[in-house]
Amino acid sequence: MSSISESQQVSPQEVASLSGAVVPQVESAPAEQELRPDAPPTSSAADAAHPRRPRGFAAIDRKLLAEIASKGGKAAHSAGTAHEFTSDEARAAGRKGGLATHAKRRKIEP
C-alpha cells in the first residue's frame, strides 16, 4: 500500500480502490435547479380502452349482497352478539348526530 500524506486529499473512490470496497457513484444536483414534484399521471388510450371495473363487494350483485348481509344479521342475533338500540339510546344517538351536523351553524348565530 502506498502512504498518503495529510496534505493530500483522497476521494472516496480512491479509498475504495485501495481497500477493495465498492462505493456507489452519487450525482449531485446543480444548486440553482429548483426542485418540483412530478406531474400527475395523465390518462392514456390504454386507460380509455379498459375502463375501471368494481372490485370486491362492489362487484357483487345487489340482491346477493343483501342476502349475505341478512344472513350475517340473523347469525349475530342468534349468537346474542347483536346490539339492539332501546328508544333512549336511539334518541341520544339522534341528538348527538344533530348536534354534530349543526355545530357550525350554532357558532355563527349570536
PyMOL commands that set and color helices and strands:
alter all, ss='L'
color gray80, all
select helices_A, chain A and resi 12-19+45-49+56-59+62-79+87-101+103-108
alter helices_A, ss='H'
color red, helices_A
deselect
rebuild
show_as cartoon
